[in-house]
């Protein structure tokens, strides 16, 4: 067994939590797994695992090695998928990391068409906080443009532009009337995205701004959207996030000319000597949809 295979065995031990589990999966003895890992540690000159009679703990060096092996494994699988699919339609597993609202409200409506066009691509959607993106273990990460990302490791490509707009439910407008100017927003109930209760200032591309006091504040997009649908107030959010509610009529646009500055959705993938066909297919499809 060569170094790469031993490194893969170490990765499986970390992920499965025990040598016994790995031995059972590989149909070999636990002592054989232990011997191979000892050989790997000896060749590296560091301890990767702290062993006891009841548990395994990953050392600091082991955690670093695991993360690197995990990345290499992902690239290796991508290379195999790419080679196999040459001359054929893109295929293989594609892990997409993004904030939860992007997954549920931007990607999900695309999936039936994407699956129909690329039936050999298996999508794995991973919810990740914006601050943790781009994710090294993902094939591609989706996020609002990141000003300072590791350009030595990742490539960033623009996918689409968007901006925030104002929306409310028909029931809310029927009860409270349609605001005719931005200044009238501070007389309306507003639902604000954030983490703390404080006066919020909504900025607009015209240069105007309005201070609104939200009756509800949440850092959960689904909560804000649902409160808006229930007639709780006016929301300020990208149209792509509430497209489903606009189509059903449960939300309607207000002051349609009042939008925020333009934002960009970007895709980030690891810098490789080649771009796997499955990633290229995803990027092209996303751009076509949005």
N, C-alpha and C positions, 0 to 999 in steps of 0.2 A: 504494500500500500504506500503510495507516494504522499508527499507533503500536502498536496491539494485535497486528496481524499481524506487524510487525517484531519485537516482543517474543517472539511465538511462534516466529519463525524463530531468534532468539537461543537460545531454550530448546532447540530441536532441534539447533543447532550444539553446544551444551554436551553434550547427551545422546549425540549421534552421533559427536562427537570431531573433526569436520572440516567445513569449508565444502563441500568436494567431495562428501562423502556427502549433505549436505543438498541441494545443487544437483542431484545425480543423482535423489534422491527426489522433488524438486519439478519435475524436468524443466526446469530453468533453468540458466544458466551460473554457474560459481563467482564470476565477477566481479560478477554481479547480486546474489548473496548478500552478498559483501563490501561492495558499495555500500550495500545496505539496512542492514547492521549499522553502517557508518560514519555513516549518517544517524541511526540510533537513538542512537549514542554522542554525536553532535553535539547532538541535541535534549535529551539528559539532562545533558550537560556533564561526563561522566565516561568513563573508559576501562573497558570491560567485558572486553575480551580483549587479551592480549598476543600479538601475531602474530610468527611467525618463518617462515622458508622451509620448516621441517619440522614445526612443531607449533603448537598453540594452548594458551594457559594462561589460566585465568579469574582476573581480578583480585579483590581483596577486595570492591570495589563490585559486580563482576560476579556473584560468588557470592551476595551479598545479593539482588541483582536477580533472579537465577535462582530462588532459593528462593521469592520473592514471586510471580514469574510462574507458577511451578509450582503454588502454592496457588490463584492466581486461575484458572488453567486447570482445575484440579480442580473449583472452584466453578462455572465456566462449563459444564463437561461435565455436572455435576449438574443445573444449571438446564435445560439442553437435555433431559436424560433426564426430568426432572420434567414439563416442559411437554408433551413428546411423550406421556408416559404418563398425562396427565390423563384420567380416565374409563376408563382401562385398568388392567391389572395392573401392578405395579411392574416396572421393567426397568432395564437399563444395567449398567455395571461398578461393583462395590462392593468397595473395598479395605478389608480388615479387618486391623489390626495387633494383635499380641498376643505374649506370651512363647510360646516353642515348645511347652511342655507344654499350654497352653490350646488352641493350634491343633490339635495332634495328638490330644489326649485329651478335650477338651471339645467343640470345634467339629466335628471329623471325624465323630463318631457322629451329629451332627445333619444333616449335608449331604444324605444321600439324601432325607430328608423335606423339607428346605428347598428343594432343587432341584425336587422334585415339585410343591411348592406354588407356587414362583416360578420357573418355567422361563426367564423372560426376564431374570433377574438373573445376571450373570456374577461369581462371587466370585473375588477375588484375595487370598490369604492371605499376609501378610507377617510373618515372624518378627522380633521386636524385643525387645531387653533391656528389663526392667521400668523401669530408670532412664531410658530414652529415651522413655517414654510420658508423655502422649499424643503421637502422631506427627502432625505437621501435614499431611503429604502423604496420610494415610489418611482414608478416609471416616468410619471409626469405629475407636477403639482400645479394647481390652479389657484390664483390669488390676485387681488388688486396689485397693481404694479409695486414691486418692492424696490425702494431706492438703493439700498445697499445689500446686495446679495453676493454670494461668493462666485464671481464671474470666472474664477480660475477652475471651478468645479462644475458649475451649472451654465447652461445656455438658457436665455430667456427670450421668448417670442410673444409679440402682441397678438391677442386673439380677437378682441372686440372692444369697442368703446361703449360707455354707458354713463348715465347721470341719474341723480335722484329727482323724483317728481312728487307732486302732492296728490294724495288719494283719500277718499272717504267713502263710506257706504251710502247708498241712496236713502236709507232710513235716517242716517245722521243729517244729511242735507235737508231732508223733508222737515226735520224737527228744528234745525238751527239756521237754515238758509245757506245759500251759496256765497262764500266770500268773494268779493269782487276785486279786492286789492290785497297786496301782501300785508299792508298795515292792519287789515281786519283779522289777520290770523291770530293776533294776540287777544282777540275777543272770543276765540273759539277754543274748544278742548283739543289739545294736541297730544299725541302718543309718541314718546321720545325714546330713541335707542341710546342706551348708555348704561353705566354701572352705578350711578349715584343720583340721588334726587337733588337737582339744582336747576337754576334757570338755564335753558338751552337756547343757543343762538343758531338759527337756521340761515345759512349763507346761500346766496343765489348768484347765478352767473352774471346777472345784470349789475352786480356790485352791491345790491341791496341786502340787508340782513334784518331779521325779525327775531326778537327775544320771545320765546314761548315758554310757558310754564305747563309742563305735562302733567295731566291727571294720572298718567301711568308712565313709568320708566322701567325699561327692561333691556338687558343685553342679549336677550333671546329673540331672534327675528320672528320665529313662529308666534310668539306671544304678541308682538306688536301687530303682525298681520291679522291674527285672529281677533284681537281687540278692535281693530279697524273694521273688520267684517261684521262684528257684533254691534257696530254703531257707536263704539266708544270714543271716536274722535278722528282727527286728521293725522295721516302718517306721511312721512317724507322718506321715500325709499326708491330703489331702482325699479323701473317698470318690469325688467326681466324677472324680478323676484315675485311680482304679484300678477304675472301674466294669466295664470289660471283663474284668479279672482276677477280680473278684467274681462276675460272671455265669458265667465258665468254671470257677470253683472253684479256680483256681490260687492265690488268696489268700482268706483268711477273716478276719472281724473278731474281735478279742480285746478283752476288757474294754470292751464296746460302750458302756457308760455313761461311759467316760473320754474326753472330747473336749476340744479346745482352746476358747478363746474364739471367738466368732463373727466371721467375716470377711465382707466384701462384695465381690462382683465388680461392677465398674462399666463402663459404656460412655461413652466421651468422643468428642464430635464437635464440629466447628467451629461457632461461633455464627453462624447465618445468619438472614436475615429469614423463612425458611421451612425446614421440615424435609423433605428429599427423601423421597419415598414409599419408596424402596429402603432407606433407613436406618430409617425407622419400621417397615417390615415386618420387618427383621432384629431390631430391639429387641423387638418384640412376640413374634416366634417364639422368641427366646432365652428370654424370660421364661416362655413356655408350656412349653418343654422342661425348664427347670431351676427 
